[in-house]
Amino acid sequence: MPSFTHPMSRRELLQRSGLGFGALGLAGLLGSDAALAAPADSMAPKAPHFPGKAKRVIHFFLNGGPSHVDTFDPKPALAKYAGKPLPQTLLTERKTGGAFPSPFKFQKYGKSGIEVSELFAKTAAHIDDVAVIRSMKAQVPNHEPSLMLMNCGDGVQARPSMGSWILYGLGSENQNLPGFVAMCPGGYPIKGPDNWQAGFLPGAFQGTYIDPRNEALDKLIENIEHRHTTTPAQRRQLDLLAALNAEHRQGKADARLDARIQSFELAFRMQTEAADAFDISRETQVTRDLYGAGVHGRQTLIARRLLERGVRYVQLWHGASQPWDHHANIAKDHKKLADEIDGPIAALLTDLKTRGMLNDTLVVWGGEFGRTPTSEGSGRDHNHYGFTIWMAGGGIKGGTVYGATDEFGFKAAENPTSVHDLHATILHLLGFDHEKLTYRYAGRDFRLTDVHGRVIRDIIA
């Protein structure tokens, strides 16, 4: 071996190795599209890291930020200061007025004696099956980043949604229905499909949007039936299309093309089962009456039918066209919205329990943040410092309260709980170590909880 009598200088070393680092980055970029191409069996059921107590999730998302101090977090101290400044400084997004006691009455329910507002009296009848987290906190008091944080684990960067991560980890038990369904009456919420995006995961894991205002099957799911071609003829068309696509790819991965192929195949298979899953007329009149005749009763009943047919994650949006964002008239408008979903939520909990499904179905309720204990006219401003989420079923220790906000309900004071902690707990209930459920993209392993998150073991049965 020759001796190095003239070693390279530091500048020469960086110059020569620079091209190598560039090549590594290029390889990552070139490989990312290949990584996004989901294999054909990507939706097949998969085993989690350990036996999970939950097999499926239904998420009631109250778009706009419901007020925790008017729903599941009573604050009688506000009455003492009604209309007066609180004895602490609140860093609110906008200037707010004095203390605003809740216009709604709270009372204790169940053997656990947890206090719940009259707004959710029907849901409160099931409080012994519910774990209420009263110490949630988000990062900023704005809808867009808080929606992304709650749904996708990051308020800034485009990341896969929680439903996509769950579908990626568990697969689907039914290959004839989408594994992840997002139902939102009246159109998209803020940020639209980003809320149920697959991000850098293969496109097959993205949520399928349904507008449940439409009752007719052909409007609820457009083009579910082909009026001019028989099923065998459609199969031959898809086979030809698959052959042409395979020739187009020529052995090179193309994420968008693969996602499109899978969408075509799923749409074809859905013709055999979607008509049954979405047709609530096949339920008894007693069951339909239990859920109620409104759009939210209908979509909740459809959700139960999807879950029992193997769909992994169903997100039910409430407040897309009329959000829970009540900066004014909170007494009137919060009651109006609560009246729309209190009954359907209670009906679902009753129905799941009757069918023996509550034990392995995780029910999640909440919005992107809470609201201030001080007034903004006749309403409340955004509040990300403290709010409430609750969960039931799927391994949850019912009749429990975890954490607390301060005496006025402004800030998480006892056991502050981040959205990452919530996500880590949900994944744990499904059988996943949130630090190990990862996907390699652009040269690093990503996860729903990023580099954060702890499991809230106190609410696990």
TORKOL-4160 file (C-alpha; in steps of 0.2 Angstrom, whole numbers, padded with zeros to 4 digits, m for minus):
461
<pt num="1" X="0000" Y="0000" Z="0000"/>
<pt num="2" X="0007" Y="0017" Z="m0004"/>
<pt num="3" X="0010" Y="0029" Z="0010"/>
<pt num="4" X="0000" Y="0045" Z="0010"/>
<pt num="5" X="0013" Y="0058" Z="0011"/>
<pt num="6" X="0001" Y="0071" Z="0004"/>
<pt num="7" X="m0016" Y="0069" Z="0013"/>
<pt num="8" X="m0031" Y="0078" Z="0006"/>
<pt num="9" X="m0035" Y="0094" Z="0013"/>
<pt num="10" X="m0053" Y="0096" Z="0021"/>
<pt num="11" X="m0058" Y="0107" Z="0006"/>
<pt num="12" X="m0053" Y="0093" Z="m0006"/>
<pt num="13" X="m0062" Y="0080" Z="0004"/>
<pt num="14" X="m0078" Y="0089" Z="0004"/>
<pt num="15" X="m0076" Y="0093" Z="m0015"/>
<pt num="16" X="m0074" Y="0074" Z="m0019"/>
<pt num="17" X="m0087" Y="0068" Z="m0008"/>
<pt num="18" X="m0100" Y="0081" Z="m0012"/>
<pt num="19" X="m0105" Y="0071" Z="m0028"/>
<pt num="20" X="m0107" Y="0055" Z="m0018"/>
<pt num="21" X="m0119" Y="0064" Z="m0006"/>
<pt num="22" X="m0129" Y="0071" Z="m0021"/>
<pt num="23" X="m0130" Y="0053" Z="m0028"/>
<pt num="24" X="m0137" Y="0047" Z="m0012"/>
<pt num="25" X="m0151" Y="0061" Z="m0012"/>
<pt num="26" X="m0154" Y="0057" Z="m0030"/>
<pt num="27" X="m0157" Y="0038" Z="m0026"/>
<pt num="28" X="m0169" Y="0043" Z="m0013"/>
<pt num="29" X="m0179" Y="0054" Z="m0025"/>
<pt num="30" X="m0179" Y="0041" Z="m0038"/>
<pt num="31" X="m0184" Y="0027" Z="m0026"/>
<pt num="32" X="m0198" Y="0037" Z="m0018"/>
<pt num="33" X="m0210" Y="0034" Z="m0033"/>
<pt num="34" X="m0206" Y="0016" Z="m0032"/>
<pt num="35" X="m0210" Y="0016" Z="m0013"/>
<pt num="36" X="m0227" Y="0024" Z="m0017"/>
<pt num="37" X="m0232" Y="0010" Z="m0028"/>
<pt num="38" X="m0242" Y="m0002" Z="m0017"/>
<pt num="39" X="m0241" Y="m0020" Z="m0020"/>
<pt num="40" X="m0256" Y="m0029" Z="m0026"/>
<pt num="41" X="m0259" Y="m0037" Z="m0009"/>
<pt num="42" X="m0257" Y="m0021" Z="0001"/>
<pt num="43" X="m0275" Y="m0022" Z="0007"/>
<pt num="44" X="m0274" Y="m0040" Z="0013"/>
<pt num="45" X="m0277" Y="m0041" Z="0032"/>
<pt num="46" X="m0261" Y="m0040" Z="0042"/>
<pt num="47" X="m0256" Y="m0044" Z="0060"/>
<pt num="48" X="m0251" Y="m0029" Z="0071"/>
<pt num="49" X="m0236" Y="m0029" Z="0082"/>
<pt num="50" X="m0245" Y="m0037" Z="0096"/>
<pt num="51" X="m0263" Y="m0042" Z="0099"/>
<pt num="52" X="m0274" Y="m0026" Z="0099"/>
<pt num="53" X="m0289" Y="m0024" Z="0109"/>
<pt num="54" X="m0297" Y="m0014" Z="0094"/>
<pt num="55" X="m0299" Y="m0020" Z="0077"/>
<pt num="56" X="m0308" Y="m0005" Z="0069"/>
<pt num="57" X="m0310" Y="0014" Z="0073"/>
<pt num="58" X="m0325" Y="0026" Z="0070"/>
<pt num="59" X="m0320" Y="0044" Z="0073"/>
<pt num="60" X="m0333" Y="0058" Z="0075"/>
<pt num="61" X="m0325" Y="0074" Z="0070"/>
<pt num="62" X="m0333" Y="0090" Z="0076"/>
<pt num="63" X="m0326" Y="0102" Z="0063"/>
<pt num="64" X="m0323" Y="0120" Z="0070"/>
<pt num="65" X="m0319" Y="0116" Z="0088"/>
<pt num="66" X="m0333" Y="0112" Z="0100"/>
<pt num="67" X="m0332" Y="0121" Z="0117"/>
<pt num="68" X="m0325" Y="0109" Z="0130"/>
<pt num="69" X="m0332" Y="0120" Z="0145"/>
<pt num="70" X="m0350" Y="0118" Z="0137"/>
<pt num="71" X="m0349" Y="0099" Z="0134"/>
<pt num="72" X="m0337" Y="0088" Z="0144"/>
<pt num="73" X="m0327" Y="0099" Z="0156"/>
<pt num="74" X="m0338" Y="0109" Z="0168"/>
<pt num="75" X="m0330" Y="0125" Z="0176"/>
<pt num="76" X="m0342" Y="0132" Z="0190"/>
<pt num="77" X="m0328" Y="0144" Z="0194"/>
<pt num="78" X="m0333" Y="0154" Z="0179"/>
<pt num="79" X="m0349" Y="0159" Z="0187"/>
<pt num="80" X="m0340" Y="0168" Z="0201"/>
<pt num="81" X="m0332" Y="0180" Z="0188"/>
<pt num="82" X="m0346" Y="0181" Z="0176"/>
<pt num="83" X="m0343" Y="0196" Z="0165"/>
<pt num="84" X="m0327" Y="0201" Z="0174"/>
<pt num="85" X="m0309" Y="0198" Z="0169"/>
<pt num="86" X="m0301" Y="0182" Z="0176"/>
<pt num="87" X="m0287" Y="0183" Z="0188"/>
<pt num="88" X="m0275" Y="0176" Z="0176"/>
<pt num="89" X="m0269" Y="0182" Z="0159"/>
<pt num="90" X="m0276" Y="0172" Z="0144"/>
<pt num="91" X="m0265" Y="0173" Z="0128"/>
<pt num="92" X="m0280" Y="0172" Z="0116"/>
<pt num="93" X="m0280" Y="0173" Z="0097"/>
<pt num="94" X="m0291" Y="0188" Z="0098"/>
<pt num="95" X="m0296" Y="0200" Z="0112"/>
<pt num="96" X="m0309" Y="0192" Z="0123"/>
<pt num="97" X="m0320" Y="0199" Z="0137"/>
<pt num="98" X="m0324" Y="0193" Z="0154"/>
<pt num="99" X="m0328" Y="0176" Z="0161"/>
<pt num="100" X="m0342" Y="0167" Z="0151"/>
<pt num="101" X="m0351" Y="0154" Z="0162"/>
<pt num="102" X="m0358" Y="0140" Z="0152"/>
<pt num="103" X="m0376" Y="0143" Z="0147"/>
<pt num="104" X="m0379" Y="0124" Z="0149"/>
<pt num="105" X="m0382" Y="0113" Z="0164"/>
<pt num="106" X="m0370" Y="0099" Z="0169"/>
<pt num="107" X="m0375" Y="0084" Z="0180"/>
<pt num="108" X="m0367" Y="0068" Z="0185"/>
<pt num="109" X="m0371" Y="0052" Z="0175"/>
<pt num="110" X="m0368" Y="0033" Z="0178"/>
<pt num="111" X="m0359" Y="0024" Z="0192"/>
<pt num="112" X="m0344" Y="0034" Z="0188"/>
<pt num="113" X="m0353" Y="0051" Z="0192"/>
<pt num="114" X="m0344" Y="0060" Z="0177"/>
<pt num="115" X="m0351" Y="0077" Z="0174"/>
<pt num="116" X="m0358" Y="0080" Z="0156"/>
<pt num="117" X="m0367" Y="0095" Z="0149"/>
<pt num="118" X="m0386" Y="0093" Z="0145"/>
<pt num="119" X="m0380" Y="0096" Z="0126"/>
<pt num="120" X="m0374" Y="0077" Z="0126"/>
<pt num="121" X="m0387" Y="0070" Z="0138"/>
<pt num="122" X="m0390" Y="0055" Z="0127"/>
<pt num="123" X="m0372" Y="0051" Z="0125"/>
<pt num="124" X="m0369" Y="0054" Z="0144"/>
<pt num="125" X="m0380" Y="0039" Z="0147"/>
<pt num="126" X="m0365" Y="0028" Z="0141"/>
<pt num="127" X="m0352" Y="0038" Z="0151"/>
<pt num="128" X="m0347" Y="0022" Z="0160"/>
<pt num="129" X="m0340" Y="0016" Z="0144"/>
<pt num="130" X="m0331" Y="0032" Z="0140"/>
<pt num="131" X="m0314" Y="0039" Z="0145"/>
<pt num="132" X="m0314" Y="0058" Z="0144"/>
<pt num="133" X="m0297" Y="0066" Z="0141"/>
<pt num="134" X="m0299" Y="0084" Z="0148"/>
<pt num="135" X="m0281" Y="0089" Z="0146"/>
<pt num="136" X="m0278" Y="0089" Z="0127"/>
<pt num="137" X="m0268" Y="0103" Z="0119"/>
<pt num="138" X="m0264" Y="0107" Z="0101"/>
<pt num="139" X="m0250" Y="0119" Z="0094"/>
<pt num="140" X="m0259" Y="0134" Z="0087"/>
<pt num="141" X="m0276" Y="0142" Z="0088"/>
<pt num="142" X="m0279" Y="0141" Z="0069"/>
<pt num="143" X="m0291" Y="0129" Z="0060"/>
<pt num="144" X="m0280" Y="0123" Z="0046"/>
<pt num="145" X="m0264" Y="0118" Z="0055"/>
<pt num="146" X="m0274" Y="0111" Z="0070"/>
<pt num="147" X="m0285" Y="0100" Z="0058"/>
<pt num="148" X="m0269" Y="0093" Z="0050"/>
<pt num="149" X="m0261" Y="0090" Z="0067"/>
<pt num="150" X="m0276" Y="0080" Z="0073"/>
<pt num="151" X="m0279" Y="0071" Z="0057"/>
<pt num="152" X="m0262" Y="0069" Z="0050"/>
<pt num="153" X="m0250" Y="0071" Z="0065"/>
<pt num="154" X="m0242" Y="0087" Z="0058"/>
<pt num="155" X="m0249" Y="0105" Z="0056"/>
<pt num="156" X="m0236" Y="0111" Z="0043"/>
<pt num="157" X="m0230" Y="0097" Z="0032"/>
<pt num="158" X="m0241" Y="0086" Z="0021"/>
<pt num="159" X="m0242" Y="0069" Z="0030"/>
<pt num="160" X="m0252" Y="0053" Z="0029"/>
<pt num="161" X="m0268" Y="0054" Z="0039"/>
<pt num="162" X="m0271" Y="0043" Z="0054"/>
<pt num="163" X="m0284" Y="0032" Z="0044"/>
<pt num="164" X="m0271" Y="0029" Z="0031"/>
<pt num="165" X="m0258" Y="0024" Z="0043"/>
<pt num="166" X="m0271" Y="0012" Z="0051"/>
<pt num="167" X="m0276" Y="0004" Z="0034"/>
<pt num="168" X="m0257" Y="0003" Z="0030"/>
<pt num="169" X="m0254" Y="m0006" Z="0046"/>
<pt num="170" X="m0269" Y="m0018" Z="0047"/>
<pt num="171" X="m0275" Y="m0020" Z="0029"/>
<pt num="172" X="m0293" Y="m0022" Z="0026"/>
<pt num="173" X="m0304" Y="m0037" Z="0030"/>
<pt num="174" X="m0315" Y="m0034" Z="0015"/>
<pt num="175" X="m0307" Y="m0032" Z="m0002"/>
<pt num="176" X="m0324" Y="m0027" Z="m0010"/>
<pt num="177" X="m0326" Y="m0010" Z="0000"/>
<pt num="178" X="m0314" Y="0004" Z="0004"/>
<pt num="179" X="m0304" Y="0001" Z="0020"/>
<pt num="180" X="m0305" Y="0019" Z="0025"/>
<pt num="181" X="m0321" Y="0030" Z="0022"/>
<pt num="182" X="m0323" Y="0048" Z="0026"/>
<pt num="183" X="m0341" Y="0054" Z="0026"/>
<pt num="184" X="m0344" Y="0072" Z="0026"/>
<pt num="185" X="m0362" Y="0079" Z="0023"/>
<pt num="186" X="m0363" Y="0094" Z="0011"/>
<pt num="187" X="m0346" Y="0095" Z="0004"/>
<pt num="188" X="m0328" Y="0096" Z="0010"/>
<pt num="189" X="m0322" Y="0103" Z="0027"/>
<pt num="190" X="m0308" Y="0115" Z="0029"/>
<pt num="191" X="m0292" Y="0108" Z="0020"/>
<pt num="192" X="m0304" Y="0096" Z="0011"/>
<pt num="193" X="m0297" Y="0079" Z="0006"/>
<pt num="194" X="m0280" Y="0083" Z="0014"/>
<pt num="195" X="m0289" Y="0078" Z="0030"/>
<pt num="196" X="m0290" Y="0060" Z="0024"/>
<pt num="197" X="m0275" Y="0060" Z="0012"/>
<pt num="198" X="m0262" Y="0046" Z="0010"/>
<pt num="199" X="m0248" Y="0058" Z="0009"/>
<pt num="200" X="m0232" Y="0048" Z="0004"/>
<pt num="201" X="m0240" Y="0032" Z="0008"/>
<pt num="202" X="m0247" Y="0023" Z="m0008"/>
<pt num="203" X="m0263" Y="0031" Z="m0015"/>
<pt num="204" X="m0273" Y="0015" Z="m0011"/>
<pt num="205" X="m0273" Y="0020" Z="0007"/>
<pt num="206" X="m0281" Y="0036" Z="0005"/>
<pt num="207" X="m0299" Y="0039" Z="0012"/>
<pt num="208" X="m0314" Y="0037" Z="0001"/>
<pt num="209" X="m0325" Y="0052" Z="0002"/>
<pt num="210" X="m0344" Y="0050" Z="0003"/>
<pt num="211" X="m0357" Y="0063" Z="0004"/>
<pt num="212" X="m0371" Y="0055" Z="0014"/>
<pt num="213" X="m0384" Y="0069" Z="0010"/>
<pt num="214" X="m0388" Y="0058" Z="m0005"/>
<pt num="215" X="m0400" Y="0044" Z="m0001"/>
<pt num="216" X="m0401" Y="0035" Z="m0018"/>
<pt num="217" X="m0386" Y="0023" Z="m0020"/>
<pt num="218" X="m0382" Y="0029" Z="m0037"/>
<pt num="219" X="m0380" Y="0047" Z="m0031"/>
<pt num="220" X="m0372" Y="0042" Z="m0014"/>
<pt num="221" X="m0358" Y="0032" Z="m0024"/>
<pt num="222" X="m0357" Y="0038" Z="m0042"/>
<pt num="223" X="m0356" Y="0026" Z="m0056"/>
<pt num="224" X="m0358" Y="0011" Z="m0045"/>
<pt num="225" X="m0368" Y="0002" Z="m0058"/>
<pt num="226" X="m0364" Y="0002" Z="m0077"/>
<pt num="227" X="m0380" Y="0004" Z="m0086"/>
<pt num="228" X="m0373" Y="m0001" Z="m0103"/>
<pt num="229" X="m0361" Y="m0016" Z="m0100"/>
<pt num="230" X="m0363" Y="m0033" Z="m0092"/>
<pt num="231" X="m0352" Y="m0038" Z="m0078"/>
<pt num="232" X="m0342" Y="m0050" Z="m0088"/>
<pt num="233" X="m0339" Y="m0037" Z="m0101"/>
<pt num="234" X="m0332" Y="m0025" Z="m0088"/>
<pt num="235" X="m0321" Y="m0038" Z="m0082"/>
<pt num="236" X="m0314" Y="m0041" Z="m0099"/>
<pt num="237" X="m0312" Y="m0022" Z="m0101"/>
<pt num="238" X="m0302" Y="m0021" Z="m0085"/>
<pt num="239" X="m0291" Y="m0035" Z="m0090"/>
<pt num="240" X="m0287" Y="m0027" Z="m0106"/>
<pt num="241" X="m0284" Y="m0010" Z="m0097"/>
<pt num="242" X="m0272" Y="m0019" Z="m0084"/>
<pt num="243" X="m0262" Y="m0027" Z="m0099"/>
<pt num="244" X="m0260" Y="m0010" Z="m0107"/>
<pt num="245" X="m0255" Y="m0002" Z="m0091"/>
<pt num="246" X="m0242" Y="m0016" Z="m0088"/>
<pt num="247" X="m0235" Y="m0012" Z="m0105"/>
<pt num="248" X="m0235" Y="0006" Z="m0101"/>
<pt num="249" X="m0225" Y="0004" Z="m0085"/>
<pt num="250" X="m0212" Y="m0008" Z="m0093"/>
<pt num="251" X="m0206" Y="m0014" Z="m0077"/>
<pt num="252" X="m0204" Y="0004" Z="m0069"/>
<pt num="253" X="m0214" Y="0008" Z="m0054"/>
<pt num="254" X="m0227" Y="0022" Z="m0056"/>
<pt num="255" X="m0236" Y="0027" Z="m0040"/>
<pt num="256" X="m0250" Y="0036" Z="m0048"/>
<pt num="257" X="m0253" Y="0023" Z="m0061"/>
<pt num="258" X="m0254" Y="0009" Z="m0048"/>
<pt num="259" X="m0266" Y="0019" Z="m0037"/>
<pt num="260" X="m0277" Y="0022" Z="m0053"/>
<pt num="261" X="m0276" Y="0003" Z="m0057"/>
<pt num="262" X="m0281" Y="m0001" Z="m0039"/>
<pt num="263" X="m0295" Y="0011" Z="m0039"/>
<pt num="264" X="m0302" Y="0004" Z="m0055"/>
<pt num="265" X="m0302" Y="m0014" Z="m0048"/>
<pt num="266" X="m0310" Y="m0008" Z="m0031"/>
<pt num="267" X="m0323" Y="0001" Z="m0040"/>
<pt num="268" X="m0327" Y="m0015" Z="m0050"/>
<pt num="269" X="m0328" Y="m0026" Z="m0034"/>
<pt num="270" X="m0338" Y="m0013" Z="m0025"/>
<pt num="271" X="m0353" Y="m0016" Z="m0037"/>
<pt num="272" X="m0355" Y="m0033" Z="m0028"/>
<pt num="273" X="m0356" Y="m0027" Z="m0010"/>
<pt num="274" X="m0358" Y="m0008" Z="m0009"/>
<pt num="275" X="m0376" Y="m0009" Z="m0013"/>
<pt num="276" X="m0379" Y="m0019" Z="0002"/>
<pt num="277" X="m0367" Y="m0010" Z="0014"/>
<pt num="278" X="m0375" Y="0007" Z="0010"/>
<pt num="279" X="m0393" Y="0002" Z="0009"/>
<pt num="280" X="m0400" Y="0006" Z="0027"/>
<pt num="281" X="m0417" Y="0000" Z="0021"/>
<pt num="282" X="m0411" Y="m0017" Z="0025"/>
<pt num="283" X="m0411" Y="m0013" Z="0043"/>
<pt num="284" X="m0426" Y="m0015" Z="0054"/>
<pt num="285" X="m0437" Y="m0001" Z="0057"/>
<pt num="286" X="m0433" Y="m0002" Z="0076"/>
<pt num="287" X="m0414" Y="0001" Z="0071"/>
<pt num="288" X="m0418" Y="0015" Z="0059"/>
<pt num="289" X="m0428" Y="0024" Z="0072"/>
<pt num="290" X="m0414" Y="0022" Z="0085"/>
<pt num="291" X="m0402" Y="0031" Z="0074"/>
<pt num="292" X="m0415" Y="0044" Z="0068"/>
<pt num="293" X="m0420" Y="0050" Z="0051"/>
<pt num="294" X="m0408" Y="0065" Z="0049"/>
<pt num="295" X="m0392" Y="0064" Z="0039"/>
<pt num="296" X="m0381" Y="0061" Z="0054"/>
<pt num="297" X="m0392" Y="0047" Z="0060"/>
<pt num="298" X="m0391" Y="0039" Z="0042"/>
<pt num="299" X="m0372" Y="0041" Z="0040"/>
<pt num="300" X="m0369" Y="0034" Z="0058"/>
<pt num="301" X="m0380" Y="0019" Z="0054"/>
<pt num="302" X="m0370" Y="0017" Z="0037"/>
<pt num="303" X="m0354" Y="0018" Z="0047"/>
<pt num="304" X="m0359" Y="0004" Z="0058"/>
<pt num="305" X="m0364" Y="m0007" Z="0043"/>
<pt num="306" X="m0347" Y="m0003" Z="0035"/>
<pt num="307" X="m0337" Y="m0007" Z="0051"/>
<pt num="308" X="m0346" Y="m0024" Z="0053"/>
<pt num="309" X="m0341" Y="m0028" Z="0035"/>
<pt num="310" X="m0323" Y="m0026" Z="0038"/>
<pt num="311" X="m0319" Y="m0008" Z="0035"/>
<pt num="312" X="m0305" Y="m0002" Z="0046"/>
<pt num="313" X="m0308" Y="0016" Z="0049"/>
<pt num="314" X="m0323" Y="0027" Z="0046"/>
<pt num="315" X="m0323" Y="0046" Z="0050"/>
<pt num="316" X="m0339" Y="0054" Z="0052"/>
<pt num="317" X="m0338" Y="0073" Z="0050"/>
<pt num="318" X="m0350" Y="0085" Z="0058"/>
<pt num="319" X="m0350" Y="0104" Z="0055"/>
<pt num="320" X="m0343" Y="0105" Z="0037"/>
<pt num="321" X="m0356" Y="0117" Z="0031"/>
<pt num="322" X="m0360" Y="0124" Z="0048"/>
<pt num="323" X="m0345" Y="0122" Z="0059"/>
<pt num="324" X="m0344" Y="0122" Z="0078"/>
<pt num="325" X="m0334" Y="0138" Z="0076"/>
<pt num="326" X="m0346" Y="0148" Z="0086"/>
<pt num="327" X="m0338" Y="0165" Z="0090"/>
<pt num="328" X="m0356" Y="0171" Z="0093"/>
<pt num="329" X="m0373" Y="0164" Z="0098"/>
<pt num="330" X="m0365" Y="0149" Z="0106"/>
<pt num="331" X="m0380" Y="0145" Z="0117"/>
<pt num="332" X="m0391" Y="0143" Z="0101"/>
<pt num="333" X="m0379" Y="0136" Z="0089"/>
<pt num="334" X="m0370" Y="0124" Z="0100"/>
<pt num="335" X="m0387" Y="0117" Z="0105"/>
<pt num="336" X="m0392" Y="0115" Z="0087"/>
<pt num="337" X="m0377" Y="0105" Z="0082"/>
<pt num="338" X="m0377" Y="0095" Z="0097"/>
<pt num="339" X="m0395" Y="0090" Z="0094"/>
<pt num="340" X="m0390" Y="0083" Z="0077"/>
<pt num="341" X="m0377" Y="0071" Z="0083"/>
<pt num="342" X="m0381" Y="0067" Z="0102"/>
<pt num="343" X="m0394" Y="0054" Z="0097"/>
<pt num="344" X="m0384" Y="0046" Z="0083"/>
<pt num="345" X="m0369" Y="0044" Z="0094"/>
<pt num="346" X="m0379" Y="0036" Z="0108"/>
<pt num="347" X="m0388" Y="0025" Z="0096"/>
<pt num="348" X="m0371" Y="0019" Z="0089"/>
<pt num="349" X="m0364" Y="0015" Z="0107"/>
<pt num="350" X="m0380" Y="0006" Z="0111"/>
<pt num="351" X="m0380" Y="m0004" Z="0094"/>
<pt num="352" X="m0362" Y="m0009" Z="0095"/>
<pt num="353" X="m0364" Y="m0015" Z="0113"/>
<pt num="354" X="m0380" Y="m0025" Z="0108"/>
<pt num="355" X="m0370" Y="m0033" Z="0094"/>
<pt num="356" X="m0355" Y="m0037" Z="0104"/>
<pt num="357" X="m0344" Y="m0025" Z="0093"/>
<pt num="358" X="m0340" Y="m0012" Z="0106"/>
<pt num="359" X="m0326" Y="m0022" Z="0114"/>
<pt num="360" X="m0316" Y="m0022" Z="0098"/>
<pt num="361" X="m0322" Y="m0005" Z="0090"/>
<pt num="362" X="m0314" Y="0011" Z="0096"/>
<pt num="363" X="m0325" Y="0026" Z="0096"/>
<pt num="364" X="m0316" Y="0043" Z="0096"/>
<pt num="365" X="m0325" Y="0060" Z="0098"/>
<pt num="366" X="m0318" Y="0078" Z="0097"/>
<pt num="367" X="m0313" Y="0092" Z="0086"/>
<pt num="368" X="m0296" Y="0101" Z="0082"/>
<pt num="369" X="m0296" Y="0112" Z="0098"/>
<pt num="370" X="m0307" Y="0119" Z="0111"/>
<pt num="371" X="m0314" Y="0137" Z="0115"/>
<pt num="372" X="m0310" Y="0150" Z="0127"/>
<pt num="373" X="m0318" Y="0152" Z="0144"/>
<pt num="374" X="m0320" Y="0171" Z="0141"/>
<pt num="375" X="m0332" Y="0179" Z="0130"/>
<pt num="376" X="m0331" Y="0185" Z="0112"/>
<pt num="377" X="m0348" Y="0193" Z="0111"/>
<pt num="378" X="m0360" Y="0179" Z="0114"/>
<pt num="379" X="m0348" Y="0166" Z="0109"/>
<pt num="380" X="m0330" Y="0160" Z="0112"/>
<pt num="381" X="m0313" Y="0161" Z="0103"/>
<pt num="382" X="m0302" Y="0147" Z="0098"/>
<pt num="383" X="m0292" Y="0139" Z="0112"/>
<pt num="384" X="m0278" Y="0126" Z="0108"/>
<pt num="385" X="m0271" Y="0127" Z="0126"/>
<pt num="386" X="m0284" Y="0115" Z="0133"/>
<pt num="387" X="m0298" Y="0105" Z="0127"/>
<pt num="388" X="m0307" Y="0088" Z="0128"/>
<pt num="389" X="m0307" Y="0072" Z="0118"/>
<pt num="390" X="m0316" Y="0056" Z="0123"/>
<pt num="391" X="m0315" Y="0038" Z="0118"/>
<pt num="392" X="m0325" Y="0022" Z="0121"/>
<pt num="393" X="m0324" Y="0004" Z="0117"/>
<pt num="394" X="m0309" Y="m0005" Z="0110"/>
<pt num="395" X="m0299" Y="m0008" Z="0126"/>
<pt num="396" X="m0304" Y="0009" Z="0134"/>
<pt num="397" X="m0306" Y="0009" Z="0153"/>
<pt num="398" X="m0324" Y="0016" Z="0154"/>
<pt num="399" X="m0330" Y="0028" Z="0167"/>
<pt num="400" X="m0313" Y="0037" Z="0168"/>
<pt num="401" X="m0307" Y="0055" Z="0167"/>
<pt num="402" X="m0289" Y="0059" Z="0163"/>
<pt num="403" X="m0281" Y="0075" Z="0165"/>
<pt num="404" X="m0288" Y="0092" Z="0169"/>
<pt num="405" X="m0288" Y="0110" Z="0163"/>
<pt num="406" X="m0286" Y="0124" Z="0176"/>
<pt num="407" X="m0300" Y="0130" Z="0186"/>
<pt num="408" X="m0307" Y="0141" Z="0172"/>
<pt num="409" X="m0304" Y="0128" Z="0158"/>
<pt num="410" X="m0291" Y="0138" Z="0148"/>
<pt num="411" X="m0275" Y="0128" Z="0149"/>
<pt num="412" X="m0271" Y="0109" Z="0152"/>
<pt num="413" X="m0265" Y="0109" Z="0170"/>
<pt num="414" X="m0265" Y="0091" Z="0175"/>
<pt num="415" X="m0257" Y="0077" Z="0164"/>
<pt num="416" X="m0256" Y="0088" Z="0148"/>
<pt num="417" X="m0259" Y="0077" Z="0133"/>
<pt num="418" X="m0253" Y="0081" Z="0116"/>
<pt num="419" X="m0261" Y="0075" Z="0099"/>
<pt num="420" X="m0246" Y="0064" Z="0097"/>
<pt num="421" X="m0250" Y="0056" Z="0114"/>
<pt num="422" X="m0268" Y="0053" Z="0108"/>
<pt num="423" X="m0262" Y="0045" Z="0091"/>
<pt num="424" X="m0249" Y="0034" Z="0101"/>
<pt num="425" X="m0263" Y="0028" Z="0112"/>
<pt num="426" X="m0275" Y="0024" Z="0097"/>
<pt num="427" X="m0261" Y="0014" Z="0088"/>
<pt num="428" X="m0257" Y="0005" Z="0104"/>
<pt num="429" X="m0276" Y="0000" Z="0106"/>
<pt num="430" X="m0275" Y="m0007" Z="0088"/>
<pt num="431" X="m0259" Y="m0017" Z="0092"/>
<pt num="432" X="m0245" Y="m0006" Z="0086"/>
<pt num="433" X="m0230" Y="0001" Z="0094"/>
<pt num="434" X="m0231" Y="0019" Z="0087"/>
<pt num="435" X="m0212" Y="0020" Z="0086"/>
<pt num="436" X="m0211" Y="0005" Z="0075"/>
<pt num="437" X="m0226" Y="0008" Z="0063"/>
<pt num="438" X="m0215" Y="0017" Z="0050"/>
<pt num="439" X="m0214" Y="0020" Z="0031"/>
<pt num="440" X="m0197" Y="0024" Z="0023"/>
<pt num="441" X="m0199" Y="0039" Z="0012"/>
<pt num="442" X="m0185" Y="0052" Z="0005"/>
<pt num="443" X="m0172" Y="0043" Z="0015"/>
<pt num="444" X="m0179" Y="0042" Z="0032"/>
<pt num="445" X="m0192" Y="0032" Z="0042"/>
<pt num="446" X="m0208" Y="0042" Z="0045"/>
<pt num="447" X="m0222" Y="0038" Z="0058"/>
<pt num="448" X="m0238" Y="0046" Z="0063"/>
<pt num="449" X="m0231" Y="0052" Z="0079"/>
<pt num="450" X="m0215" Y="0059" Z="0071"/>
<pt num="451" X="m0203" Y="0059" Z="0085"/>
<pt num="452" X="m0216" Y="0062" Z="0099"/>
<pt num="453" X="m0230" Y="0053" Z="0108"/>
<pt num="454" X="m0232" Y="0042" Z="0124"/>
<pt num="455" X="m0246" Y="0030" Z="0127"/>
<pt num="456" X="m0259" Y="0036" Z="0139"/>
<pt num="457" X="m0260" Y="0019" Z="0149"/>
<pt num="458" X="m0271" Y="0026" Z="0163"/>
<pt num="459" X="m0286" Y="0025" Z="0151"/>
<pt num="460" X="m0283" Y="0007" Z="0145"/>
<pt num="461" X="m0292" Y="m0007" Z="0152"/>
